[in-house]
Amino acid sequence: MTYRPEIDGLRAIAVMAVVLFHLGIEPLAGGFVGVDVFFVISGYLITQLILARVARGDFSLAGFYLRRIRRLLPPLLATVAATFAAAALLLNPYDFAPFARSALAAMVSVSNIVFYAEAGYWDADSELKPLLHTWSLGVEEQFYLAWPALLLLLWRLRGRLPLGASLGGLAVVSAAVTVWYTGVDASAAFFLSPFRVFQFATGAAVPFLLAAGPGVRLGARGPVARGALALGLLLVLASVLGLDGDTLYPGWAALLPTVGTALALLGAAAPAAGGPLFHALRHPLSTWLGKVSYALYLVHWPVVALYRYHTGTALVPLEQLALGALMLLLAWLLHAGIERRFYSRAGDPGPAARLPDGRFALAVAGLVAVLAAPALHAWLGDGWGWRYPRQQLSAAAIEAGEQRRFLDSRSACNLRLGTDGACAGAPIQVLVLGNSHEVDGYNFLQAIYEDDPKVALVLFGGTEKCGRLRVVAGTVRAQYPACTERFAALMTPAVAQRFHVVAVSASNRAFSRIAEPFLVATRALREHNPALRVMTFGSYMKTRVPCARLINETGVSAACGRPENLDYFEADPASDRLFEPFMAITDLYIDRIDLLCSERRPERCWTETPDGVPAFYDKHHHSRAFARYSGERFAEVHPDPVRELLGAGAH
């Protein structure tokens, strides 16, 4: 193909959106859509490359796949190898084992499937996954496997079914499926390649819009072409600035960057294109960033992830600037030293690989095998725990401890799962309401009431298909529509009249903005049932890095309570803005700092149970044993807090 500098300009926009987003530049909270821009561009270019060769009669699947391997695999393998070496120095065994699994997956183009399998409310923080960004390469490489066969089929049917119409129809149908399934399982729609087909197909359809019908007029009239380019870039910019982590994605929101990129390609590719935006895309800086965009995409996230893993804190401006400069340097080295040694493209005078195809394929297979051996050993070998001589908690022990949190709650009565009917016969009904800390509150109360058949603890199920919550016009909205409906059903007279007590265990910062949806829900329940009593759990502490990591690095759980290792400690809950509103509806406040910390000082808090079980394995969710121990301590002063709330007449 003839070199198109403006395409590199679009690549520059895409990669910079992703990089700045991952550096934590707050106004660019939707920068993740840069990946969507890449998908549309790939569909646009690859379809033209394939169809041009098919039309000439010299297309072969083997040749196509080999060119893709030359293009993508050498820089990827270099990145995986360098990241593996750095991770071996920095990651603790519990994190290194899944990292090694992701390294194996990235090398064989299935990391998107692995990360989908790990995704969910309890997924590890993203900074613990230095190869998380390779999910998009998995999607793209899977697209390359299937797309040529589909195009060959459509080419043969072109007499009865126009190619452009087929691709456009595929884009529309696929988009509809993705929008629907995002509401069912947003993680699947985000990570899995079938739900991204609409973006590749949208890009593939662009040349056909230029070749006939309205495309002719677009190409002949400069103002229309410039307008399409401007509108397309505006939609991409609106996505970057307007979307954020609260957006249910991909869903409807993904149509913004997808349509925007298609319009930008349409306008820039028109013969009459021109104007300042067109020339800005062709500026030398834009085209340079576009040429190194693949290398920059590969190196940027390991740099951020490993640095944040090491520090445990958000990036400050000076760190953002330094890391950005380091990324650009590494990207240039990877591009010049690896990428251009094995692949050249239109407009790039860099040397193509000199190895014959057969020897190149054998060399790549051998390199993958060499890299896979230590990764497989680390994955199956407990994350190379020998690197931590003071290690007390193996990767298996940490995972078991985290899963043990749900030992009781998984069989508990749950409104969301419709299992609450089993508890309906108990005379006293207690609703445990919260997000990820709902289980902590349940385990706390279960230690007191597990042998009392007259008290039923019923979970709301705040971790089930909700995602981020927010308050809009007095109602609770979740990322998933089904969870929004569940909150609407919760805040009704029928539910309020059923329960006698609601126990709010809402967040690692119980009175921060995160807890506001639970304040709104509890107020509504009280309005519908003034006799309802409210029990509110205070917070405890949050470490900068997982407590299990601190234990393994220092050999003692007390490290989890040292001020220098804490991100938050609820020393003065009254200073949080929601403390007074919560106290206005709270009948019993469970102050866990007062309960578990002498003199309200973090270094004098309990960080393990008397028999040595850590207070938490991650940064703030209490282990089952510690939550139960806290409940037992509380019962020494309040032996029956539920009946205490309900008064002498309670059963």
CORTATA-V615998 format. One line per field, one symbol per residue. ss: DSSP state (H for helix, E for strand, - for the rest). burial: + if it has 16 or more other ideal C-beta (glycine too) atoms within 10 Angstrom, else -. Layout:
ss=???
burial=???
//
This chain:
ss=----HHHHHHHHHHHHHHHHHH---HHH--HHHHHHHHHHHHHHHHHHHHHHHHHH----HHHHHHHHHHHHHHHHHHHHHHHHHHHHHH--HHHHHHHHHHHHHHH---HHHHHHHH-------HHH---HHHHHHHHHHHHHHHHHHHHHHHHH------HHHHHHHHHHHHHHHHHHHH---HHHHHH-HHHHHHHHHHHHHHHHHHH--HHHHHHH-HHHHHHHHHHHHHHHHHHHHH-----------HHHHHHHHHHHHHHHH------HHHHHH--HHHHHHHH-HHHHHHHHHHHHHHHHHHH-----HHHHHHHHHHHHHHHHHHHHHHHHHH--------------HHHHHHHHHHHHHHHHHHHHHHHH----HHH-------HHHHHHHHHH----HHH-EE-----HHHH----EEEEEE----HHHHHHHHHHHH-----EEEEE---------EEEE--EEEE--HHHHHHHHHH--HHHHHH--EEEE--------HHHHHHHHHHHHHHHH----EEEEE---EEE---HHHHHHHH--HHHHH-HHHEEEE---HHH---HHHHHHH--EEE-HHHHHEHHH-HHHE--E-----E-E-----E-HHHHHHHHHHHH-----HHHHHH-----
burial=---++++++++++++++++++++++--++++++++++++++++++++--++-------+----+-+-++++++++++++++-++-+++--+++++++++++++++++-++++++++-++-------++++++++++++++++++--++-++--+--------++-+++-++--++--++-+++-+++-++++++++++++++++++++++----+--++--+-+++-++++++-+++-++--+---+++++-++++++++++++++++++-++++-++--++---++-+++++++++++++++++++++--+--+---++--++--++-++--++--+++++++--------+------++--+--++--++-++--++-+++++--+--+-+++-+++-++--++-++--+++++---+--+--+-++++++++++++++++++++++-----+++++++++++++++------+++++--++-++--++---++--++++++++++++++-+++++++++++++--+--++++++++++++-++++++++----+++++---++++++--+--+-++--+--+++++++++-+++----+--+++++---+++++++++++++++++++--++-----+++-++---+-
//
